[in-house]
Amino acid sequence: MLASSHEGEVEAGSSYLLGFLTNSISSFQEFLFLSGRAFTNILRRPHYYGDVALQMDIIGVGSLSIVLLVGAFSGAIIALQMARALSTYGASSQVGTIVSLTLVRELGPVLTAIMVAGRNASGMASELGSMKVTEQIDAMRALGTDPVQKLVTPRLIATALMLPCLTVIADAVGSVGAYLVSVPLLHIITGRQYWGTFWRALVLNDLAQGLGKPFVFGMIIAMVGCYYGLQTTGGTQGVGRSTTQAVVVSSIWIFVVTFFFDKIFVNLT
């Protein structure tokens, strides 16, 4: 009796695992297919330049205040923590070096992407999800308009272009925030020393990472947000579920891609 019960539990667990793997593979295939269509549509007409400009405004200008705030305090926190640690070893003059490498290589791109994912991936998923459950997507197809070319491709282009710009802004305000903590607040270093070590620490490899990562992050955020939006079912509850999934999945992929980016650039140096 106990043996048959145990066998039943094992069989149920195996069936669940098999179903989960099958659904995951199927979803990934659908995601790749949607991504392929979106990228291919960049070269095809019609080009919805107005929609691209609108999305650039929503993603870029709309996210600017968040990026400025997060960037400034990120730089300030790095300087505050590093000043204490470096002073122990008599290396306070290297605060600018630490801030430069940390912001440009890692924190600037990753934190900016996380902020944009939380704001815009969720927005894309909820907007497209609402259109899906109210059958507006089907109406577009009936009128001969490709929903992927009209809705997905402009968001893909806009996010891929604006995220590097937002990252540069985050790096800039972060470096200023670190300067304000290091020089006027703590007086551990002079302004000339800070900016001198800040700029000397940067090499082409760092700049390539700092601009390459957000470009890829932008594509991931847009495609994940649009994918979950277009997969929405189940009315308003489904929209909320898709919004949550878009933010969680895009955030996970940001960290996964960061690891592989770092691995590639470490091997190149």
N, C-alpha and C positions, 0 to 999 in steps of 0.2 A: 504493500500500500504506500509506504513512505518512498520506496524506490520509484514507483510510477509517478508519484507527485513530484519528486525531484526531476525526473526525466521531462515531465511536462513543463516545469519552470525553465529548465535548460532550453527546451525547444522554443518556448515563448520568447526567451531572451535572445536566442539566435535569430528568430524571425524578426524581432524588433530591430536588432543590429543590422540585419540584411536589408530591411526596409529603409532604415536610416541611411545606409551607404548608397542604396539605389537612388533615393530621393536627392541626396547630396550631389551625386554624380550627374543626375539629370538637371538639377538646378545650375550646376557649374557649366554644363553644356549650353543651357539656355542663356546664361550670362555671357559666355564667349560668343555665341551667335549674335546676341544683341550688340555686344561691343564691336564685333566685326562689321555689322551693318552701320553702326554709328560712325566708325572710322572711315568706311568706304564712302559714306554720304558726304564727307568733307570735300571730296573731289567731284561730286555730282551736283547737277542743277535740279531744282532751284536752290540758291543759297539764301538763307533767311538772315541777311545781315542785320536787319532791325531787331530780330529776336536775339542775335548774338550780343548786340550792343546793350539791349535791355538786361540780359543776364549778367553781362560784365558790370553793369551798374548795381544790380542786386547783390552780386557776389563780392565785388570789389569795394564799392563805396559803402554798401550796407554793412560789410564786416569790418570796416576801417576802425571804428571806435573800439571794438572788442580787441582787435589786433594791437592797437596803440597801447591800450591799458595792460594787456597781458605781456606785451613785449617790454614795456618800461619796467614793470615790477619783476619780470624774470631776470633782466639784467641787474637790477638792484639787489635781488636775492642772491644771485651768483656772487656779486662783489662782496656782499655782506658776509657770506659764508666763507668764501675763499680768503678774504682779508684776515680772518681769524686763523684759518688753517695755515696760510703761508707765513704769517708773522711768527708762528712757532718755530719755523725753520729759517727765519731771517730772509725770506724771499718775497716780501710784500711788494717789491717792485715788479713782480711778474703777474700782478692782478690783471693787467691789460691783456696779457697773453692768454690767460685762462678764459677770460670773458670772450675774447675774440674767437678762439677755437670752439668753445662750448656753444656760443650763440650761432655762429655761422655754420658749423658742421651739423649740429644736432638739435639744440633746443629751438632755435629760430624756425627751421622747417617743420619740425614735428609739432610744436605747440600751435603754430599757425594753422597747420593742417587739421589738428584736432578741433580747434575753434571753428574753422570753416565747415568741418564735417558735422559738428554739433548743430550749427546754424543752417547750413545750406543743403547737406545731404538729407536732413530731416525735412527741410522745406520742399525739396524736389520730390521726395517720396510722398509727402502729404498732398502736394499739388497734383501730381500725376495719378496718385491713388484716388483722389476725389474725382478726377476726370474719368478714371476707369470705372468706378462703381456707379457713376451717373451716366455711363455709356457715351460720354463725349468722344472717347477714343474711337469707338465703333462708328460714330457719326462722321469723324474725320476720314476714316477709311471709305465710308460710303460716298463721300464727296470727292474721292480720288486723291486725298492728301496722305502722304506717308507719315504716320505719327512719329516714327523714329527720326526722320529727317527734319520734321517740324519741331519736335519737342526735345529729343535727346541730343542730337548733334550740336545745336546751339549751346546747350548747357555744358557739353563736353568741351567745346572750344573755349567758351568763356571761363570755365573753371581752370583749365590747363594754362590759360594766359594770365589770369588774375592772381592765382596763388603764388607764383614766383614774385610778382610785384608786392603782394602783401608781406611775403617773407622778407624781402629787402627792407621794407618799412619797419617790420618787427625787429630786425637786426639793428637798424639804425637807432630806433628809440631805446632798444635794450642796451646798446653801447652807451648812450647818453645817460640812461638810468644808472648803469654801473659807474660811470664817471662821477655822477653827482654823489653817490655813496662813497666812492673811494677818495675823492679829492676834497670837496667842501665839507662833507659830513664827518668822515673818519680821519682825514688828513694823514693817510698812510703813504701817499704818493703824490707827486706833483702832476699837474695836468700834462706837461710835456712828456714826462715819463710814461704816463698812462697811454696817451695816444701813440707815442713812439713804439711801445711794446705791442700795442693793439694791432697796428698796421704791419709791423715787421713779422708778426706771427703768421699772417695769412700768406698762403701760397696758392698756385693755380689749382691744385688738387682740392683745397678747401672751398674755393669759389665754385668749382665744378659740382662738388657735393651740395653746397648750399643752394644752388640754382637748379640742379638736376632733380633732386628729391622732390621739391614742391611741384615741379612740372608733372612728374609721375603721380604724386599724391593727388593733384588736381583731377587727372584722368580717372583715378580710382574712385574718388569721392563722387564725381559726376555719374559714372557708370553704375556704381552701387546704388546711389540714390534713385536714379531713373529705373534701374532694374526692379527694385522692390516696389516702386510706385506702379509700374506697369503690371506687376504680378499680384496687385491687391485684389482681394475678394472679401466678401462678407460685410459690406456696408461700412459704417463709420468705425466699428471695432476693427475691421480689417485695415483701415487707413492708419489707425493708431499703432497697430501691430507692425505694419510695413515701415512706419516712421522709426519705431524703436529698432527694428532690425537693420535699417539703413545706417543708423548712427553707430550701432555696435559693430557691425561687420566692417564698415569703412574704417573705424578706429583700429580694429584688429589688424586689418591689412596695412595700415600706415606703419605699425610697428614691425610687421613681418617684412615689408619692403625696406624699411630702414636697416634692418639687420643685414639683408642681402646687399644693399648698397654699400654699407660699411665693409662687409666682407670683400666685395669687389675692389674697393678703393684701398683697403689695407694690402691686398695682394699686389696692387699696382705700384705701391710705394716701396 
